[in-house]
C-alpha cells in the first residue's frame, strides 16, 4: 500500500479542528458557569447545583437519540445543525442573562452536543487509515485538551478584562468558526452512508439487553463516584476559590494544571499499572481522587487548590484508561461496541448526583455571606470517593472469575 493511501484525509483534520473549537467553547464557558448563574443570572446556590446536574445529565444522554438521527441526516448536515444550535444557545446566554432564557439556552447547547459528539468520533473512525486508528484518536484527544487550555485561558482574560457574562461571546465565536468549517471544508466520509444504520428503537433495545446484565449495570453505578468527584472542579471549585480564598483568583488557569500533568505523565502511569487488574487500578484512581478532594479542603489556599488539581490529574490517569477496559470485559463476544456505547452512563449519573449534592452543600457551608465551612464539603466528597474506591475493589474481586470467562 502506498504512503499516500496511509495519510489522514483532509476531512479527518477538519473534524479535529471542529472538535477543538467545540471544546474551546464548552470548557471556556463551563469553568465559570456556576459563577455566571449565581452572580449574573441570580439563581440561588441550591438551584444552580440542581440545574448544572440536570444539564450535564441531559448532555450525556442526548447522543443516544441524536446519534441515531445523525446517521440518517448525514454527518455534514448534523454538524451544520449542531453548530447552528450551539451559536444560538451561546448567543442567548450572552444576550439574555435571565433565568428561563438561560436554562433553555443551556439545554439547547446540550441538544446540539448530542449531534456533534457521535459525528466527530464517527469521522475519526471512518477516516483513520488502516492500522492508524489509535493514532487518530490520539490526535482527537489532543484536540480536546488543546480546546480546554485555550478556552479556559480566553475565559480568564475575558472575565478579568471585561466581565464573566461576555465569556459566552468567545463560545459564540468558536461555534461560528466550527460552523464555517462544517459548511465549507468538511466533506462526508466516503463510507459514512454505506453501513447499515440501526433505528433508534433497535439502539435502545440493544442497550436494554446490555443493562439486563446485572453485574454490568451495577458496575456502571459504582463507577459514577469517580465522575462525581471530577465534576466538582466545575460545580464547587469556582465558588470555593472566589468566595473563600481570593475573589480575583485565576481559577481558569489553576484548572490547566490538570491537563498539563496528564500530558507529561500519562505514559508513565499507563506503564506503571499495565499489569494490574483494571478494577484494582480504578480503585486506586478513586482513592487518589479522594485524596485530592481532601487536600482541596484541608489547605484553603491557592497552593492547596493547585496541589489538589495536580493530584486529581493522577487520579484521572489511573482511572480513565482502565475504565474502558473494564466495560469491554463485560461484553459478550461480538457485542463490545454495544456495551461501550453505555460508557457514558457513569458520567451522567455522577454529574447528576454531583449537581444535586454540590448545590445543597454550597448553600449550607459556602454561602456568599455568613460563616463558611468548606472543609465539610470537600471532606464529604473525599468520603464518597473513598467509599467508591472500596466498592470498586470489592466488586472487582467478586466479578474476577466472571470477567476472566468473558475475556
N, C-alpha and C positions, 0 to 999 in steps of 0.2 A: 504494500500500500504506500502510495507516495506521501511525502512530507506535507504536501498541500492539503491532502484529504484529512490529515491529522490536526489541522488548525481549528481553533474555535471559530465559528462563523460570526459575522458582524452582529446578528440578532442576539447571540449569547452575551456580547458585551453591552448591547443596548439594554437588554433585560437587567443586567447587573447595574448599569447606570441608573435605571429606573428604581431599582431596589435601594441604591444609595440615597437618592432624593427622597424616597418614601420614608426611610428610616431617619433621615435628617429631620424631616417634618415631624415625625412621630415623637422621637426622643427629645427634640428641642422643646416641644410643647409639654410632653408628659412630665419631665423633671420638675416643672414649676406649676403643673396643673392644679394641684391641691391648693397652692397659694392663690392662684388666679380665681378658683371657685370660691374661696373664702374671702379674700381681700377685695376682689373686684366685683364679683357677682353677688357677694354677701350671702352665701349659702353656709349654714352652720356646720361646725366640725363634724358632728354626727352624720348629718345628711350628706356632707361631702364624701365621707368614707363609704357610705352606702352607694352613692352614685358611682364612685370610682370602681367599687366591686362589681356592681351590675354592668357597668360599661365594659369592663375587662372580660367578664363572663360572656357577654354578647359578642365581643370581638373574637373571642376564642372559638365560639360555636358557629359563627357566621360562615366560615369556609365550608362547612358541611353542606349547607344549602346552596350557597353561591358558587362553590366549586363545581357542582353538578351543572348549574346553569351556564357557567363559563365555558364548559366543554362544548355546549351546543351553540353558544353565542359567538364562538371563536376567541382565541387568545387576544388578538389585536383589539377587537371591539370591547372585550371585557376590560382591558387596560384603559381604553378611552373612557368607558363608563366609570371605572373606578376613580380615575383622577379628575374627572369632571365632578363627581360626588365629593372627593377629597377637597378640591379647591373651593367648592360651595360650602362645605362644612366648616373648614378653617376660616373662610371669609366671614361666615356668620358669627363665629366665635369672636372675631375681631370687631365686627360691626355692631353686634347686638349682645353686649355683655349683661344680659338679664337671664333670670332663672330658666324659663321654659325654652327660649331660643337656644340657649347654651346646651341644655340637656338634649334637645333634638339634634343639634349640630354634632355633638359627640357620638350619638348613635348613628348618625348618617356617615360619619367617618369610619365607624366600626363596620358598618354595612359595606362601605367601599373596600375596606381591607379584606372582606370575605371574597371579593372578586380578584383582588390583586395578588394575595399570597399564594393561592394554588397555581395561578398562571405563571408567576415568576419561577417558582420551584419546578413546575412542569416544563418551562422553557429550558431551564438548566439541564434537566434530564434529557430532553429531546434534542438539544443542540450540542451536548458534550460528545466529542468524538469517542469511538470505541476505546476502552481502556483508560479514558481520561475523566470519567465522571467524578471520581474523588477529587481530582484537581479542580474540576468545575465547581464543586460545592465548596472547596477551599476558597476559591475566588469569591463565591457568593457570600460566605461568612465574613470574609474580609470587608466586603461592601457594607454588611450590617454594622460592623464595628466602626468603619470609617464614617458611616452616616451618623452613628451615635456620637462620635467625637466631634464632628463638625457641627451637628445640630445643637449639642449642649454648649459648645463654645459660643456659637452665634446667639443662643438663648441668653447666656450670661451677659454678653455685650449689649444686647438689646434691653435686657431687664435693667442693667445698671445705667445705661446712657439715655434710654427713653422711658419705658415702663413695661411691666410684665404683660400687660394687655397686648402689646404690639409684637410679642413673641409669635403670636398666631400669624402675623404678617409674613414672617420668614417661612412658615409652613405653607402659606398660600403660594408664595413664590416658588418654593421647592416643588409643590404639586403641579404648578403650571409648567415648570421645566420638564417634569416627568411626563406630563400630558403631551408636550411638544415632541418628545422622543417617541412616545407611543403613536402619535399621529403621523409623523414624517419620517421616522427612521426604522422603527420596529416592524419586522415582517413576520407573518405567520410561519412558525416552524413547519418544515415540509411534511413531516409525518403527523402533525397535530390533528389532521382530520381523517387519518387512516385507521386509527384504533377504534375498536368497538367501545362505545361510551355507555356505561350503565346509567339507568334512570335514577332520579333522586330516591324513588321508592326502593330500588334494588340496593342503593348505597346504604340507606337506613336499615333495611332488613339485614344486610351484611354486618353492620355494626351491632345490631341487636343480637345476632347469632354469636358474635365475639363476646359480648357482655354476658351471655349466658354462662360463660366460663367463670365460675365464682372466684376461683383463685386469681384470675386475671383482673376482674373487676375490683376485688379487694386491694390488689396492688396499686391500681390507679388512685384509689382513695388515700392509701398510705403515702404515696409519693407526693401528694398535694402539700404536705407540710413543708417541703423544701421551697416550693414556689410561693407559699405563704410568706416565708421569710424574705425571699428575693423581692417581692412586691413592696416590702416596707421601705426600700430605698427610694421609692416614688410616693408612697402613701403617707408614711410617717416622717421620714428623714427631712424633707424640706421644711416642715413646720418645726420640727425639733431643733434644727440648726438655726433657723432665722428667729424663732421665738426665744429659745433658751440659751443659745451660745452667742450668736452675733447676727444682728439683722442684716448686715452688709456682707455676710459670708459668701464666698464664691461657691455656693453649693453645687452648681453645674460642673465646675472644674474639679471639685473633690470627687465627684462620681466618675471622672475619667480615670482615676486610679485603677478601677476595676478592669476595664478593657486593656489598659497598659500592662497590668500584671499578667492577664491572660495571654497577651501577645508574646510576652517574654518567657513565660514558664509553662505554657500548656503542654509542649512536647515533653518536658521533663516529668511532669505529673503523670501523663499517659504512660510513659515508660516505667515509672515507679510502681504503678498499680496494674500493670499489664497482666500479671499472673494471679491477681487477687480476684476472688469471686465478685461478680458485679454487685450483689446485694451487700456484701461487706464493704465494698468500695463506696457505694452510695450511702451506707450508714455512716461511714467516716466523713463523707462530704457533708451530710446533715449535721453531724457533730461539730465540724469546723464552722458551719453556718451558725450554729447555736453560740459558739464562742464569739463570733463576730457580733451577734446581737448583744451579748453580754458586755463586750468591750465598748460598744457604742454608748450604752447607758452608764457604765462604770467610770468612763473617762469623758466627762461632759465638756470637751474642748474640741477645737478644730483638729488638733493632732489625734485625738481619740476617734473622731469621725473618719479621718484619713486611714488610720490603722484598721478600723473596722471594715472599711471598703476593701482594703488590701487582703485582709483575712478572708472576707467573703469571696473574693476572686478565686482563692484556692479551694473554697467550698464548691464553687461552680465548676472549676477544672476537674475536681474529683468526681462530682456527682453527674454532671451532664453527659459526658461521653458514654458512661456505662448505663445511663438511663435507657437509651435506645437499645442497647444490648439486652437489657432485661425485658423490654417489651417484646422484642423479637423471639426471646427464649420461650415465651408462652404460646407462640403461634404454631398451629399445626402446619405440616409441610404444605406448601402451596398457598398459604394464607398470610404470609408475613406482611404483605402490603396492606391487607385489610386491618390487621392488628396495629400496624404502625400508624394507620390513619387515626387511631384513637390516642396517639401520644400527646395530643393537646389537652386531653381531659384533666390530668393533674394540675396543669397550669390554670385551667378555667376554674377548677374547684378552689385551688389555693388563692387565686386572685379574688374570687367572690367572698370567701370567708375572711380573707385579709382585709378587704374593704369594710366589711361589717364590723370587724373587731377594731381596726385602727380608728375609725370614726368615733366609736364609743370611748376608747381608751384616751384618745387625744382630748375629747371633750371633758373627760373627767380629770386626767392627770397632766394635761399640757394645754390649759386654756390660754387664750391670748392675754387675759388679765386674771390675776389671782395666783395663789400658790400652785406650784407645779411639782410633780414627782415623776420625771421622765424615766428614772431607773426602773420604776414599777412597770412601765410599758415595755421597755427593752428586755427586762428580765422575764416578763411574760412570754415574749417572742422566743427568748432563749430556751425557756422551759418547754415550749411547744416543739422547738427544733430538736431538743434532746430527746423528747418523747418520740418524735418521728424517727430519729436515728435508732432508738431501741426497737421500735416496731419493725423497721426495715430489716434489722439484723435478725430478729426472731422469725420474721416472715421468710427471710432468705433461707434460714435453717429448715423451716417447716416445709418449704417447697423445693428443696435441693434435689431430691430424687425425681420429683415430677419434671423439673426443668431439664435434668440430665436425660430423661427419657425422650424429651422433645427435641433435643439437640442432634 
